[in-house]
Amino acid sequence: MNALLQELSKLTRRGKVLWLTTFVFSIALLLFGVFNLVPQEKNANAIPVELNADESPGVGIFPEEDFSTYFPTNSPTLSPSIEETANYADTTTYHPTVTATASVEPTQQPVASPLSFHPSMQTDVPSREPSQIPSQSTTTFSPTISPTMSPSAFPIAHPTHVPTSSSSTTTPTWSSSPSTTNMPTQAPLFPTHAEPNQSIPSFFNYNTSQGSRYGPHRWSNVTILNSTNYWDEFGFVENECSKGAQSPIDVCTQPVRHCEEYHEFRAKRGDFKISSEVVEKQILPNKLRALMMRRVGDEPDPSHVDFSGVGYANLDLLNIDIKIPAEHLICGERYDGEMQYYFFHPVKQSLIAVSWLFEAKPGNLVNQHMQLMIDEFQKVYEGNEESCEANMTTIQNQSDTSAGNGNATSTSTRALGSSRNRRTKKEREPIWDPFHSDIQRTIHFWGYRGSLTEPPCSPDSVLWRIMDVPVPISQDQLLQMKNILFNNRDRDSCAFTSTHYKESVARPVSKSIRYYKCTRSDYVSDDERDLCGDLGCQLPYGKDLNRYFEPVVYVTGPPSESPTPLPSIIPTAD
């Protein structure tokens, strides 16, 4: 020590200061290292706190990170030292169990669990082995569907409300994350309208639920009134909805009768314009109808058809009905809509109905020819809306003593609504052909004898022809027709007129009726026959030598015949 002091005395004043500073700094570093090696004092009063699975130190992307500092729990806890964290990461495996539960509210003495941190149990080498054998594999992390640990002050997922239960086995309710079963359902775009409270004998709708008083299973109780029965014109006046063979039906690949036709039906467009007054556009409770003026003399000439196999030529088109969705099924598939052309056979005293199925696939382009007709119905719909709104405004502005003036105003607004739909003389009326190539893509069909698909039903009164290639329309066109039919309001009372049920005015199919199917093996188009003979060309053509479209399904039968051959698409070499 004396030698050390002698050496120090030889140093300059500046050297002595530097040496002393170095000596003090070294002693401080030595003491700091020794102090850190001494285990921390155990706090006997510390409350062990359970950590959530996502909050456990040593688990996840950063194994040595103490996540409890970022997500503190409701109870105070001691932060593990650096050494303890390292030991935890090196010696412990995370073992979650599906059945582990915790109290919603923190308790003073929580039950030990594999995720609990107990400083009072530590030894010189800290250990956090689970207190129980886990029920799952020690190498697989399988999170539970709902949280099973106590929620932290800053939850990772969704916050909870203030806990109301103190049971140690209650799972917290994460109420801010709504359950899919309790989610409010979006209101339907076209809601079903309520049935009338009072009894209306002539009323019917398409409600297929058991509690309905007016649905299809109750149609046999409907009173047929001549004043509202369109089919009275053809002698169908009695309710026969529970008798005989009823339509519609499901047609498919196994007809049991032979085709009764020997050439395509030959249609003539006629002189009627879809926008003219000779074609009345009606929005009825269960259909859109284009009603043709009956023939008076030779001109104007309505559309007419020469059907083969019925013994009569040139039957006039009487009306076109549009139903949504389709009423007839093809091999169990219901199409998006059905357009029905009606003719009357005066000798057979039967209707002939030609049915075209609408198909609105995603990506379908607008059917421009069909849009001409849809636009005419749109004008009627808008006219009804304008008249309704005008009437409601008039009624609201009327005094109780001037009720008579309200009726006069109502009449004038009806005239205003109808005049809106009239075209000026300078406007060129679009030509609409019921058998345009955008609509008629085939000359073949399923055929059978059935009934009307609404009261009075009249079994065996309709010769049905369901065409075997659907009419393509866009989804916007389908939506537009639905809006016109399902959201139409009475122009006077503003009451909704549709009798649809869940966007359907299609009568349910009945039991199968014997049907036949006409194919290329029975006849080809007239133009193809003229070009290649009765058997047609190897390269098939449609009507007017237009493109040939494959039928939606090919049929086998009748049993006595061989399966219908697939048409060849390879032309013969000259």
Salt bridges, closest charged atoms under 4 A:
GLU7 OE2 - LYS10 NZ 4.00
GLU233 OE2 - ARG294 NE 2.95
GLU260 OE2 - ARG257 NH2 2.01
GLU261 OE2 - ARG465 NH2 2.71
ASP301 OD1 - ARG295 NH2 2.64
ASP301 OD2 - HIS304 ND1 3.79
ASP316 OD2 - ARG295 NE 2.83
ASP321 OD1 - ARG289 NE 2.79
GLU327 OE2 - LYS323 NZ 3.03
GLU338 OE2 - HIS328 ND1 2.94
GLU359 OE2 - LYS361 NZ 3.93
GLU376 OE2 - LYS379 NZ 3.19
GLU376 OE2 - ARG423 NH2 3.10
GLU382 OE1 - ARG420 NH2 2.77
GLU385 OE1 - ARG489 NH2 2.95
GLU386 OE2 - ARG420 NE 3.07
GLU427 OE2 - ARG423 NH1 3.67
ASP438 OD2 - HIS436 ND1 3.83
GLU454 OE1 - LYS287 NZ 2.80
ASP468 OD2 - LYS517 NZ 2.81
ASP492 OD1 - ARG414 NH1 3.04
GLU503 OE1 - LYS482 NZ 3.16
ASP526 OD2 - ARG266 NE 2.74
GLU528 OE2 - ARG520 NH2 2.94
ASP534 OD1 - ARG529 NE 3.70
GLU561 OE2 - HIS258 ND1 2.87
